[in-house]
Amino acid sequence: MKRLLTAAVGVPIVLAAVFLLPTAWFFLFMAVVLEGAAFEYVTIVRPRAPHAPLALLFVLVPLLG
Protein backbone atom coordinates (compact mmCIF):
# COMPACT_ATOMS: atom_id res chain seq x y z
CA MET A 1 0.00 0.00 0.00
CA LYS A 2 2.89 2.33 0.78
CA ARG A 3 4.38 1.90 -2.72
CA LEU A 4 1.02 2.55 -4.34
CA LEU A 5 0.65 5.80 -2.38
CA THR A 6 4.20 6.81 -3.31
CA ALA A 7 3.48 6.11 -6.98
CA ALA A 8 0.18 7.99 -6.84
CA VAL A 9 2.02 11.07 -5.58
CA GLY A 10 5.31 10.63 -7.44
CA VAL A 11 4.12 9.92 -10.96
CA PRO A 12 2.20 13.20 -11.40
CA ILE A 13 5.14 15.15 -9.97
CA VAL A 14 7.62 13.49 -12.32
CA LEU A 15 5.33 13.95 -15.34
CA ALA A 16 4.85 17.62 -14.48
CA ALA A 17 8.63 18.03 -14.15
CA VAL A 18 9.27 16.36 -17.51
CA PHE A 19 6.71 18.36 -19.45
CA LEU A 20 6.59 21.72 -17.65
CA LEU A 21 9.99 22.57 -16.22
CA PRO A 22 12.61 24.48 -18.22
CA THR A 23 15.88 22.66 -18.84
CA ALA A 24 17.86 24.10 -15.92
CA TRP A 25 15.10 23.46 -13.40
CA PHE A 26 14.59 19.93 -14.74
CA PHE A 27 18.30 19.23 -14.27
CA LEU A 28 18.11 20.52 -10.70
CA PHE A 29 15.01 18.41 -10.03
CA MET A 30 16.71 15.28 -11.37
CA ALA A 31 19.86 16.00 -9.35
CA VAL A 32 17.75 16.14 -6.18
CA VAL A 33 15.97 12.90 -7.09
CA LEU A 34 19.28 11.16 -7.82
CA GLU A 35 20.74 12.45 -4.57
CA GLY A 36 17.79 10.93 -2.70
CA ALA A 37 18.30 7.62 -4.49
CA ALA A 38 22.02 7.66 -3.63
CA PHE A 39 21.19 8.35 0.02
CA GLU A 40 18.78 5.40 0.09
CA TYR A 41 21.36 3.15 -1.57
CA VAL A 42 24.06 4.15 0.93
CA THR A 43 21.64 3.49 3.82
CA ILE A 44 20.99 -0.02 2.50
CA VAL A 45 24.62 -0.89 1.67
CA ARG A 46 26.45 0.72 4.62
CA PRO A 47 25.94 -2.19 7.09
CA ARG A 48 27.38 -4.68 4.58
CA ALA A 49 30.36 -2.53 3.54
CA PRO A 50 31.23 -0.30 6.50
CA HIS A 51 34.65 0.77 5.15
CA ALA A 52 33.67 1.41 1.54
CA PRO A 53 33.91 5.03 0.34
CA LEU A 54 30.15 5.33 -0.15
CA ALA A 55 30.05 9.03 0.76
CA LEU A 56 31.74 9.65 -2.59
CA LEU A 57 28.44 8.67 -4.22
CA PHE A 58 26.82 11.86 -2.92
CA VAL A 59 29.22 13.86 -5.08
CA LEU A 60 29.49 11.61 -8.12
CA VAL A 61 25.84 10.69 -8.70
CA PRO A 62 24.55 14.22 -9.40
CA LEU A 63 27.63 15.00 -11.49
CA LEU A 64 27.17 11.88 -13.60
CA GLY A 65 23.46 12.64 -13.97
C-alpha positions, -999 to +999 in steps of 0.1 A: +000+000+000+029+023+008+044+019-027+010+025-043+007+058-024+042+068-033+035+061-070+002+080-068+020+111-056+053+106-074+041+099-110+022+132-114+051+152-100+076+135-123+053+140-153+049+176-145+086+180-142+093+164-175+067+184-194+066+217-176+100+226-162+126+245-182+159+227-188+179+241-159+151+235-134+146+199-147+183+192-143+181+205-107+150+184-100+167+153-114+199+160-093+178+161-062+160+129-071+193+112-078+207+124-046+178+109-027+183+076-045+220+077-036+212+083+000+188+054+001+214+031-016+241+041+009+216+035+038+210+000+025+246-009+017+264+007+046+259-022+071+274-047+046+304-025+035+312-003+065+347+008+052+337+014+015+339+050+003+301+053-001+301+090+008+317+097-026+284+087-042+268+119-029+292+139-051+295+116-081+258+107-087+246+142-094+276+150-115+272+119-136+235+126-140 
